[in-house]
C-alpha cells in the first residue's frame, strides 16, 4: 500500500508552524526588553519529499524508520548577528520545557572540512494531533548571517553538482568560508559600538512610532 505522504508530513508542518511562532516570539520579547536582541530572524521548513527520499536512499534509511532516523524533516534556522550570540541562544533553548534536546553538534568550534560552520540541535518536540500527542524529531540550526550566506551558496552548489563539487570550486568555497568567519570576528571586535548604535537607532524609531500614535489620538479623540 502506497504511503499517504501528506498525512505523514502533517505533524512536521504543524511543528514548524508552532516553532516559528515561539522562536519569533522570543525575539520579540528581547526587542521589548530594550536590550540586545541575540536573534536576528527565524526561518523554518519541512524537507521536500524528494529530498527526504533521496537522503533516505543515500543513508540507507528504510521508509518505515524515517521518524526515528531522519532528524531534519522539520528544520528551523535561527540567525544571529554575532558569534557570541549563538551560545546564548543555545542556553535559552536548553532551559525550555516545551522541547527536549536530544543531540548537539558544534560545527563552529569544530567546522566541517568544507568550511561549513553552524550549531545544530536535534530536539524532540510534541505536537497535538487529533489522535493525541505525537513526539517527533526536529533540527534547529543556529548560525550568524555570514555563516548562513555561505551555507546557502554551498547548498546550491551541492545541488548543481549532485554532491560532487569540482575541487577548484571546493577550494574557493573553503576560502570564502574562512573569509566569512573573519568577517564575524571583525564584527565581534566592534560589537559594543555596533550594539550602541543599534540601540540609539531603535530608540529613535520608537519615538517616531509614539509620535505617529500621538498625532492619531489627537485627530481622533
C-alpha positions in Angstrom: 0.0 0.0 0.0 1.4 3.4 -1.0 2.1 5.8 1.9 0.0 8.9 2.3 2.8 11.4 2.5 0.6 14.4 3.2 -0.7 12.7 6.3 2.8 11.5 7.3 4.3 15.1 7.0 1.3 16.9 8.6 2.8 16.7 12.1 6.1 18.1 10.9 4.2 21.0 9.2 2.5 21.7 12.5 5.8 21.5 14.4 7.5 24.0 12.1 4.5 26.4 12.3 4.5 26.3 16.1 8.3 26.7 16.4 8.3 29.7 14.1 5.7 31.4 16.4 7.6 30.5 19.6 11.1 31.5 18.4 9.9 34.7 16.8 8.0 35.4 20.0 11.3 35.0 21.9 12.9 37.6 19.6 10.0 40.0 20.2 10.4 39.6 23.9 14.1 40.7 23.6 13.1 43.7 21.5 10.5 44.8 24.0 13.0 44.5 26.9 15.2 47.1 25.2 18.4 45.1 25.5 20.5 43.4 22.9 18.5 41.0 20.6 20.5 37.8 20.0 18.1 36.5 17.4 18.2 38.4 14.1 15.5 36.3 12.3 14.0 32.8 12.2 13.1 30.6 9.3 11.7 27.1 9.1 10.6 24.5 6.6 9.6 20.8 6.2 12.1 19.0 4.0 10.6 18.4 0.5 9.5 14.8 -0.1 12.0 14.4 -2.9 14.8 15.4 -0.6 13.6 13.0 2.1 13.5 10.1 -0.3 16.9 11.0 -1.8 18.5 11.3 1.7 16.9 8.0 2.8 18.4 6.2 -0.2 21.8 7.8 0.3 21.9 7.0 4.1 20.3 3.6 3.8 17.3 4.5 5.9 14.2 2.4 5.4 11.0 4.3 4.9 9.4 2.7 8.0 12.3 4.1 10.1 12.2 7.7 8.8 10.6 9.1 12.0 13.4 7.6 14.2 16.5 8.0 11.9 15.9 11.3 10.0 16.1 14.2 12.4 15.8 17.1 10.0 12.5 16.5 8.2 11.3 19.5 10.3 14.1 22.1 10.3 14.5 25.6 11.9 17.2 28.2 11.4 18.0 30.9 13.9 20.2 33.7 12.6 22.3 35.8 14.9 24.3 38.9 14.4 27.4 37.8 16.4 29.1 34.5 17.1 28.8 35.3 20.8 25.0 35.3 20.5 25.0 31.6 19.5 25.8 30.0 22.9 23.3 32.4 24.5 20.6 31.2 22.2 21.6 27.6 22.8 21.4 28.1 26.5 17.9 29.6 26.2 16.7 26.6 24.3 18.3 24.2 26.8 16.2 25.8 29.5 12.8 25.5 27.7 10.4 22.8 28.9 8.4 22.6 25.7 11.1 20.7 23.9 13.8 18.2 24.8 17.3 18.5 23.3 18.5 15.0 22.1 21.8 15.9 20.5 24.1 18.9 20.0 26.6 19.3 17.2 29.1 22.2 17.4 30.3 22.9 13.8 31.5 26.3 14.9 34.3 25.2 17.2 34.8 22.1 15.0 34.0 23.3 11.5 33.4 20.7 8.7 36.2 20.1 6.2 34.2 22.0 3.6 34.4 25.1 5.8 30.8 24.8 7.0 30.0 26.4 10.4 26.8 26.2 12.3 25.5 24.9 15.7 22.9 22.1 15.4 20.4 20.9 17.9 18.3 17.8 17.4 15.2 18.2 19.6 12.2 16.1 20.5 9.1 18.2 20.1 5.5 17.3 21.0 2.6 18.3 18.7 -1.1 17.8 19.5 -2.9 15.8 16.8 -6.5 14.7 16.6 -5.4 11.2 17.7 -3.4 12.6 20.6 0.1 13.8 21.3 2.9 12.9 18.9 6.6 13.4 19.7 8.8 14.0 16.7 12.4 14.9 15.9 13.3 18.3 14.5 16.6 20.1 13.9 17.4 23.7 14.9 20.5 25.3 13.2 21.9 28.4 14.8 24.4 30.5 12.9 25.5 34.0 12.0 24.2 35.9 9.0 27.6 35.4 7.2 27.6 31.6 8.0 24.1 31.4 6.6 25.0 33.2 3.4 27.9 30.8 2.8 25.9 27.7 3.7 23.1 28.7 1.3 25.6 29.1 -1.6 27.3 25.8 -0.8 23.9 24.0 -0.6 23.1 25.4 -4.1 26.5 24.2 -5.4 25.9 20.7 -4.0 22.5 20.6 -5.7 24.0 21.7 -9.0 26.9 19.2 -8.9 24.8 16.4 -7.2 27.2 16.4 -4.2 30.4 16.2 -6.4 31.6 19.8 -6.4 34.7 20.3 -8.5 37.9 20.6 -6.5 38.7 24.1 -7.7 35.3 25.3 -6.6 35.6 23.5 -3.3 38.9 25.3 -2.6 37.3 28.7 -3.4 34.3 27.9 -1.3 36.6 27.0 1.6 38.4 30.3 1.3 35.1 32.1 1.2 34.0 30.3 4.4 37.2 31.4 6.1 36.6 35.0 4.9 33.0 34.9 6.2 34.3 33.8 9.6 36.9 36.5 9.5 34.0 39.0 9.0 32.3 37.5 12.0 35.4 38.0 14.1 35.8 41.6 12.9 32.2 42.4 13.8 32.7 40.8 17.2 35.7 43.1 17.8 33.5 46.2 17.5 30.4 44.5 18.9 29.9 47.1 21.7 30.0 50.0 19.2 27.5 48.2 16.9 25.1 47.4 19.7 25.2 51.0 21.0 24.5 52.4 17.5 21.6 49.9 17.1 20.2 50.8 20.5 20.2 54.5 19.6 18.6 53.8 16.2 15.9 51.7 17.8 15.1 54.4 20.4 14.8 56.9 17.6 12.4 54.6 15.7 10.3 54.0 18.8 10.0 57.8 19.4 8.8 58.2 15.8 6.2 55.5 16.4 5.0 57.2 19.6 4.8 60.4 17.7 2.6 58.9 15.0 0.2 57.4 17.5 0.1 60.6 19.4 -1.0 62.5 16.3 -3.6 59.9 15.5 -5.0 60.2 19.0 -5.3 64.0 18.8 -7.1 63.8 15.5 -9.5 61.1 16.7 -10.4 61.8 20.3 
